[in-house]
Amino acid sequence: MKPAPTLLLALLAWLGGAVTVATPAALAASSGPELRCGWFDNPTPGNAWLSDRQAEWVVGIQGGHQADGDWPDFPDAQWVPTNGHYGYGCACLRVLVDARKHEIERILGATVRPLKACEQDRALPRRPPEADAATR
């Protein structure tokens, strides 16, 4: 016996926020936490991405997409300034991603790595030598 439509609607109303409908976009973004390591770029306010072995992942675009969660907190010795205090460093991020859009949806955790770790990883994009490289 099928429940009457009004009974079904009442049950759904009673459950409230416990019922969610997964859209294709939500399914793409909910594949589970991933660990992604590589160059973390923050060239200008609100703009950031992570370039790892597989792709460039958008963390934030000024006036647009912004991942939830905290960005890595780089000490001066592990940060290469390229535009005032904006620049890049090496990091690992535990994230939820939308693989189709190459967007990081949520940062669950971030670990700063030594610049040398990314510099020596041949699978990552090469960086031009910086003037302060000898001081690292």
C-alpha positions in Angstrom: 0.0 0.0 0.0 1.4 3.4 -1.0 1.3 6.3 1.5 -1.1 9.0 0.5 0.6 12.1 -1.0 -0.5 14.3 1.9 0.9 11.8 4.4 4.2 11.7 2.5 4.3 15.5 2.4 3.6 15.7 6.2 6.4 13.2 6.8 8.8 15.3 4.8 7.8 18.5 6.6 8.2 16.7 9.9 11.8 15.6 8.9 12.6 19.2 8.0 16.2 19.7 7.1 17.0 16.0 7.5 16.2 15.3 3.9 18.4 16.7 1.1 18.3 16.2 -2.6 21.7 15.6 -4.2 22.2 17.5 -7.4 24.9 16.4 -10.0 27.0 19.3 -8.9 26.7 18.4 -5.3 27.7 14.8 -6.1 30.8 16.0 -8.0 31.8 18.1 -5.0 31.2 15.5 -2.4 33.6 12.7 -3.3 35.2 12.9 0.1 38.3 14.6 1.5 41.4 14.7 -0.6 45.0 15.6 0.3 46.5 17.9 -2.4 50.0 19.2 -2.1 51.8 21.8 -4.3 52.3 25.5 -4.9 49.8 27.8 -3.1 49.5 31.1 -5.0 47.9 34.2 -3.6 49.0 36.9 -6.1 46.3 39.6 -5.3 43.5 40.1 -2.8 40.9 37.3 -2.9 42.7 35.3 -5.6 44.3 32.0 -4.7 44.9 28.6 -6.2 46.8 25.4 -5.6 48.9 23.8 -8.4 49.5 20.2 -7.7 50.6 17.2 -9.7 47.3 16.8 -11.4 45.8 20.3 -12.0 45.4 23.9 -10.9 42.7 24.1 -8.2 40.9 27.4 -7.7 40.7 28.4 -4.0 39.2 31.8 -4.5 38.5 34.4 -7.3 38.0 38.0 -6.3 34.2 38.7 -6.5 33.5 35.1 -7.2 34.1 31.6 -5.8 35.7 31.4 -2.4 36.5 28.1 -0.7 35.2 27.7 2.9 37.9 27.2 5.5 41.3 28.7 6.4 44.1 29.2 4.0 47.6 28.1 5.0 49.4 30.5 7.4 52.9 30.8 5.9 55.9 32.0 8.0 58.1 34.6 6.2 60.8 32.0 5.6 58.3 29.8 3.6 56.7 32.6 1.6 57.9 34.1 -1.6 56.5 37.7 -2.0 55.8 38.7 -5.6 53.4 41.7 -5.1 53.8 43.4 -1.7 52.9 40.7 0.8 51.1 38.6 -1.9 53.0 35.7 -3.4 53.3 31.9 -3.1 54.4 29.1 -0.9 54.4 25.3 -0.7 51.5 23.6 1.2 49.4 20.5 1.6 45.6 21.0 1.9 43.0 18.5 3.0 40.1 19.6 0.9 36.7 18.8 -0.6 36.8 19.6 -4.3 34.5 20.0 -7.3 36.6 17.9 -9.7 34.7 19.0 -12.8 35.3 22.7 -12.1 38.8 22.2 -10.6 37.5 24.2 -7.6 38.3 23.7 -3.9 35.0 23.9 -2.1 36.2 23.5 1.5 39.6 23.5 3.2 39.5 21.1 6.1 43.1 21.6 7.0 46.3 23.1 5.7 50.0 22.4 6.4 52.8 24.6 5.2 55.7 22.7 3.7 59.3 23.9 3.1 59.7 25.7 -0.3 62.3 23.1 -1.2 59.6 20.3 -1.1 57.8 21.9 -4.0 61.0 23.1 -5.7 62.3 19.5 -5.8 59.1 17.9 -6.9 59.5 17.4 -10.6 55.8 16.8 -11.1 55.0 20.4 -10.0 55.2 23.4 -12.3 58.7 25.1 -12.2 59.1 28.5 -10.6 61.5 31.1 -11.7 64.4 31.5 -9.3 63.7 34.4 -6.8 66.3 36.9 -5.7 66.1 35.6 -2.1 66.6 31.9 -3.0 70.1 31.9 -1.4 68.6 32.9 2.0 66.4 29.9 2.2 
